Amino acid sequence: MGGRWVLRDGGETPDIQNVLYRFDKVVVTWTARELSAGDPFSIIVHGTLGTMTLSRKGFQIRPEVTGLPRKPAMEPMQVTGGDLKGRHIQNFLQCVKSRKRPNGDVEEGHLTATMCHLGNTSTRLGRGVRWDPQRERRFRGTRKPPKCFRGPTVLPGS
């Protein structure tokens, strides 16, 4: 669920969005926002032993505290990031020479983009969609989102 409620710039994707992805053994929630304070490009992972916040600046793990007496489920951890862009370029060039698969492989990018597209499709339809990962298609009975028609682009002075 979500919508484009605040930004008035002609964009079509939601400025606020919550998506629920159900897999065989895990449920993933995705919350995206282009508004409010905070680090807009961080990922927060909640697990049974702790919570990890990940960004280009590095990551931090805060343990869950449980039981009596209250004890942390694991050790806290914080690691600062470095020159990630340079590392990706270096890894890519090494993989061109070695023919190994790079860390930021195009297939991983494709799978990530697919999840984003499915979330946006679900938001536009106002309901869930079912996905066939082998065929990379929606299952039958899943309608396509309605087309948004807009007028032609008119250049000033034409």
C-alpha positions as CSV (number, residue, x, y, z in Angstrom):
1,M,0.0,0.0,0.0
2,G,1.1,3.5,-0.5
3,G,0.7,6.4,-2.9
4,R,2.1,9.7,-4.2
5,W,0.6,12.0,-1.6
6,V,3.2,14.7,-0.9
7,L,5.6,15.1,-3.8
8,R,4.1,17.0,-6.7
9,D,6.8,16.6,-9.4
10,G,5.0,14.4,-12.0
11,G,6.5,11.2,-10.6
12,E,4.3,8.0,-10.7
13,T,6.0,5.8,-8.1
14,P,4.8,6.2,-4.5
15,D,6.5,8.7,-2.2
16,I,5.4,6.5,0.7
17,Q,5.0,2.7,0.3
18,N,4.7,-0.4,2.5
19,V,5.0,-3.8,0.7
20,L,4.8,-7.3,2.2
21,Y,6.6,-10.1,0.4
22,R,5.8,-13.7,1.4
23,F,8.3,-16.5,0.6
24,D,8.4,-20.1,1.7
25,K,10.2,-19.6,4.9
26,V,10.3,-15.9,5.5
27,V,8.2,-12.7,5.3
28,V,9.9,-9.5,4.2
29,T,8.4,-6.1,4.7
30,W,9.6,-3.2,2.6
31,T,9.0,0.4,3.7
32,A,10.1,3.2,1.4
33,R,9.7,6.9,1.9
34,E,11.1,9.9,0.1
35,L,10.1,12.2,3.0
36,S,11.0,12.9,6.6
37,A,14.3,13.2,8.4
38,G,16.8,10.3,8.9
39,D,19.0,8.4,6.6
40,P,16.7,7.7,3.5
41,F,19.1,5.1,2.1
42,S,19.4,2.7,5.1
43,I,18.1,-0.9,5.4
44,I,16.9,-2.2,8.7
45,V,16.8,-6.0,9.2
46,H,15.0,-7.3,12.3
47,G,16.1,-10.8,13.3
48,T,15.5,-13.1,16.3
49,L,18.9,-12.2,17.9
50,G,19.1,-8.5,17.0
51,T,18.5,-5.7,14.6
52,M,21.0,-4.6,11.9
53,T,21.0,-1.2,10.3
54,L,22.9,-1.1,7.0
55,S,23.9,1.8,4.9
56,R,26.7,3.0,2.7
57,K,28.3,4.3,5.9
58,G,28.6,0.8,7.3
59,F,26.4,-1.3,9.6
60,Q,25.4,-1.5,13.2
61,I,24.0,-4.5,15.1
62,R,22.0,-4.0,18.2
63,P,21.3,-7.3,20.1
64,E,17.9,-8.3,21.5
65,V,17.8,-8.3,25.3
66,T,15.8,-11.2,26.7
67,G,15.3,-13.4,29.7
68,L,15.8,-12.9,33.5
69,P,18.3,-11.7,34.3
70,R,18.2,-9.7,31.1
71,K,21.1,-10.7,28.8
72,P,21.9,-9.6,25.2
73,A,21.4,-12.4,22.7
74,M,24.7,-11.5,21.0
75,E,27.5,-9.0,21.1
76,P,26.7,-5.5,19.6
77,M,28.8,-4.6,16.6
78,Q,29.5,-1.5,14.5
79,V,31.5,-1.4,11.3
80,T,32.1,1.8,9.3
81,G,32.1,1.6,5.5
82,G,34.7,2.8,3.2
83,D,35.0,3.7,-0.4
84,L,32.3,1.3,-1.7
85,K,32.2,2.8,-5.2
86,G,35.9,2.2,-5.6
87,R,35.7,-1.3,-4.2
88,H,32.9,-2.2,-6.7
89,I,34.9,-0.8,-9.6
90,Q,38.0,-2.7,-8.5
91,N,36.0,-5.9,-8.0
92,F,34.4,-5.6,-11.5
93,L,37.8,-5.0,-13.2
94,Q,39.3,-8.1,-11.3
95,C,36.3,-10.2,-12.5
96,V,36.7,-9.1,-16.1
97,K,40.2,-10.5,-15.9
98,S,39.4,-13.7,-14.0
99,R,35.9,-14.3,-15.5
100,K,34.5,-14.7,-11.9
101,R,31.1,-13.4,-10.9
102,P,31.3,-9.8,-9.5
103,N,29.9,-8.8,-6.1
104,G,27.4,-6.5,-7.7
105,D,26.3,-9.0,-10.4
106,V,23.7,-7.9,-13.0
107,E,21.5,-10.9,-12.1
108,E,21.3,-9.7,-8.5
109,G,20.3,-6.3,-9.9
110,H,17.6,-7.9,-12.1
111,L,16.1,-9.8,-9.1
112,T,16.1,-6.7,-7.0
113,A,14.4,-4.7,-9.7
114,T,11.9,-7.4,-10.2
115,M,10.9,-7.2,-6.5
116,C,10.6,-3.4,-6.8
117,H,8.4,-3.7,-9.9
118,L,6.2,-6.3,-8.2
119,G,5.7,-4.0,-5.2
120,N,4.8,-1.1,-7.4
121,T,2.4,-3.2,-9.4
122,S,0.7,-4.5,-6.2
123,T,0.4,-0.9,-4.9
124,R,-1.1,0.3,-8.2
125,L,-3.6,-2.6,-8.2
126,G,-4.4,-2.2,-4.6
127,R,-4.0,-5.9,-3.9
128,G,-1.3,-8.6,-3.9
129,V,0.1,-10.3,-7.0
130,R,1.4,-13.8,-7.4
131,W,4.7,-14.4,-9.1
132,D,6.1,-17.4,-10.9
133,P,9.9,-17.2,-10.4
134,Q,10.7,-20.0,-12.8
135,R,8.9,-18.3,-15.8
136,E,9.4,-14.8,-14.4
137,R,5.8,-14.0,-15.0
138,R,2.7,-13.2,-12.9
139,F,0.4,-16.2,-12.5
140,R,-2.7,-16.3,-14.6
141,G,-5.6,-14.3,-13.1
142,T,-3.3,-11.5,-12.0
143,R,-4.4,-8.5,-14.0
144,K,-2.0,-6.0,-15.4
145,P,-2.1,-2.5,-13.7
146,P,-4.2,0.0,-15.4
147,K,-2.4,2.1,-18.0
148,C,-1.9,5.8,-17.2
149,F,-2.4,7.8,-20.3
150,R,-1.2,11.4,-20.4
151,G,-1.1,14.0,-23.1
152,P,1.8,14.4,-25.5
153,T,4.8,16.4,-24.4
154,V,4.7,19.9,-25.7
155,L,7.9,21.9,-26.0
156,P,7.7,25.7,-25.4
157,G,7.7,27.6,-28.7
158,S,6.6,24.6,-30.8
